[in-house]
Amino acid sequence: MAFKRTTKVDPSMSMSSMTDIVFLLLIFFLVTSTLVNPNALKLLLPKSTGQVSAKPTVSVSIKDWGDDRFTYHINGNEIPVDLTQVEDDLVGLLQNEEDPTFSIYSDESVPIGEIVQVMNIAKRNHYKVILATQPE
């Protein structure tokens, strides 16, 4: 006795659920890619009306004496330090810190080039920098 099947299995698959997943992934990656904010140089620049959460352990002060004469002072010391010695002093003071951070205090009349030289020291040694400002 030969029995014949009356129903056949359909081997095709619906792709509608797969396209839904692809669109959801596309939306997810588009939203998360807008949240990425790469920083070339990690600086903590405080606003003049707020405070920064990081607390610096070392400070570098740049004093303008006029006639293109600038002095650098570590931790408010009255004895000035040459710019070439600032990096060695900072490395010595921040070598045991878990999150090495220092702040820069400068006169308003100090050119930005002098401040950038100190920031370059931070970049070479992977330190964080806080540029101190006075509240308005």
C-alpha positions in Angstrom: 0.0 0.0 0.0 1.6 3.3 -1.1 0.8 6.3 1.0 1.3 9.7 -0.5 1.9 12.8 1.5 -0.5 15.6 0.8 1.5 18.3 2.5 5.0 19.4 1.4 7.5 21.2 3.6 8.3 24.7 2.2 12.2 25.2 2.3 12.0 29.0 1.8 12.7 31.4 4.7 11.2 34.8 5.3 13.9 37.5 5.3 11.7 40.2 6.9 13.0 39.5 10.4 16.6 39.6 9.2 16.1 43.0 7.6 14.5 44.3 10.9 17.7 43.3 12.7 19.9 44.9 10.2 18.0 48.2 10.4 18.1 48.1 14.2 21.9 47.6 14.1 22.3 50.4 11.6 20.4 52.8 13.8 22.4 51.7 16.9 25.7 52.3 15.2 24.6 55.7 13.8 23.6 56.9 17.2 26.7 55.6 19.1 29.1 57.0 16.5 27.8 60.6 17.1 28.7 60.2 20.8 32.4 59.5 20.1 34.5 62.6 20.8 38.2 62.1 20.1 40.6 64.5 21.9 44.0 65.1 20.3 45.4 66.6 23.5 43.8 65.8 26.8 43.4 69.1 28.6 41.2 69.9 31.5 40.2 73.5 30.9 38.0 74.8 33.7 35.3 77.3 33.2 35.7 80.5 35.1 32.4 79.9 36.9 32.9 76.2 37.8 35.4 73.8 39.2 37.2 70.8 37.9 36.9 67.4 39.6 40.7 66.7 39.2 42.8 68.1 41.9 46.3 69.0 40.8 49.2 68.2 43.1 51.7 70.4 41.4 51.5 73.9 40.1 53.6 75.8 37.5 53.4 79.6 37.6 54.5 81.7 34.7 55.4 85.3 35.7 55.8 88.1 33.1 58.4 90.7 34.1 58.1 92.7 30.9 60.7 93.1 28.1 60.0 89.4 27.0 61.3 88.1 30.3 59.4 85.2 31.9 60.1 83.2 35.0 58.7 79.7 35.9 57.9 78.8 39.5 57.1 75.3 40.7 54.6 75.0 43.6 54.6 78.7 44.3 58.4 78.7 45.1 59.8 82.2 44.9 63.0 81.0 43.4 62.5 80.8 39.6 63.4 77.8 37.5 64.6 77.7 34.0 62.2 76.3 31.4 64.6 73.4 30.6 64.5 72.4 34.3 60.7 72.6 34.6 60.2 69.2 32.9 62.8 67.5 35.2 61.1 68.9 38.3 57.6 67.9 37.1 58.8 64.4 36.4 60.3 64.1 39.8 57.2 65.5 41.6 54.6 63.5 39.6 56.4 60.1 39.2 54.5 58.4 42.0 51.1 59.9 41.2 48.3 57.6 40.0 46.7 60.3 37.8 49.4 62.9 37.3 47.9 66.3 37.0 49.3 69.8 37.3 47.9 73.3 36.9 49.3 76.2 35.1 48.9 79.7 36.6 50.0 82.5 34.3 49.7 86.3 34.1 47.2 87.7 31.6 50.1 89.3 29.7 52.0 86.0 29.2 51.9 85.0 25.5 50.2 81.8 24.6 53.4 80.4 23.2 55.0 80.3 26.7 51.9 78.4 28.0 52.0 76.0 25.1 55.6 75.1 25.9 54.5 74.0 29.4 51.6 72.1 27.8 54.0 70.3 25.5 55.9 69.1 28.6 52.6 67.6 29.8 51.9 66.0 26.4 55.4 64.4 26.3 55.0 62.8 29.7 51.2 62.0 29.4 50.2 64.4 32.2 46.8 66.1 32.5 46.8 69.9 32.6 44.5 72.4 34.2 44.8 75.9 33.0 43.8 78.0 36.0 41.5 81.0 35.5 40.1 83.7 37.7 36.4 83.8 38.3 34.5 86.6 36.5 
